[in-house]
Amino acid sequence: MNPQTLPKTVRTSDLYFAAYLQTIGLPLVGSPREGNRVHFEFDTSLCDYESLKALWFNGQGKVAALPFSNSIKSLKSICHM
């Protein structure tokens, strides 16, 4: 497989940032554990991840409340498996 066709992934252990990424539509591709910590891995090959990250950490990333809440619940369930 050509390296340029491989999906780009990012990894975070920040539950709320992961919920934001999931809410805006990034596919969750993995959730590996390292000790007691869960890392969420997202495919970012079809988006401008750096812009999304900047929006979130500058307090400007906006998503609808109900889908964000549902993403938090979904990701928490992964943490408690």
C-alpha positions in Angstrom: 0.0 0.0 0.0 1.3 3.4 -0.9 2.1 5.5 2.2 0.1 8.4 0.8 -3.1 6.3 0.8 -2.7 5.2 4.4 -5.2 6.9 6.7 -3.8 9.6 8.9 -4.7 9.1 12.5 -4.4 11.2 15.7 -4.5 10.0 19.2 -5.9 11.7 22.3 -6.7 10.7 25.9 -8.8 13.8 26.4 -12.3 12.6 26.6 -14.0 15.9 25.8 -11.7 16.7 22.9 -12.4 13.1 21.6 -16.1 13.8 21.9 -15.7 17.0 19.9 -13.8 15.2 17.2 -16.5 12.4 17.1 -19.3 14.9 17.0 -17.9 16.8 14.0 -17.7 13.5 12.2 -14.2 12.1 12.5 -14.3 8.3 12.5 -13.1 6.6 15.6 -10.7 3.9 14.4 -9.4 2.6 17.7 -9.3 2.9 21.5 -6.2 1.2 22.8 -5.5 1.1 26.5 -2.2 1.8 28.2 -2.5 0.9 31.8 -5.6 2.6 33.2 -5.6 5.2 30.3 -7.7 4.9 27.2 -6.5 6.6 24.0 -9.0 7.5 21.3 -7.7 7.3 17.7 -9.4 9.1 14.9 -8.9 9.1 11.1 -8.0 12.6 10.0 -7.2 11.9 6.4 -10.2 13.9 5.1 -10.0 17.0 7.3 -7.8 19.8 8.4 -7.0 18.4 11.9 -4.7 21.3 12.9 -7.5 23.8 12.3 -10.0 21.7 14.3 -7.6 21.3 17.1 -6.9 25.1 17.2 -10.6 25.9 17.2 -11.1 23.5 20.2 -8.2 24.7 22.3 -9.0 28.4 21.6 -12.6 27.9 22.8 -14.0 28.5 19.4 -14.9 24.9 18.3 -18.7 24.7 18.3 -20.9 21.6 18.0 -24.6 20.9 18.9 -25.0 20.1 22.6 -27.1 16.9 22.3 -24.7 15.1 19.9 -21.7 16.2 22.0 -23.4 14.8 25.1 -24.1 11.5 23.3 -20.5 11.3 22.2 -19.3 11.8 25.8 -21.6 9.0 27.0 -20.4 6.7 24.1 -16.8 7.3 24.8 -17.2 6.9 28.6 -18.7 3.5 27.9 -15.5 2.6 26.1 -13.5 3.8 29.1 -15.4 1.6 31.5 -15.3 -1.6 29.4 
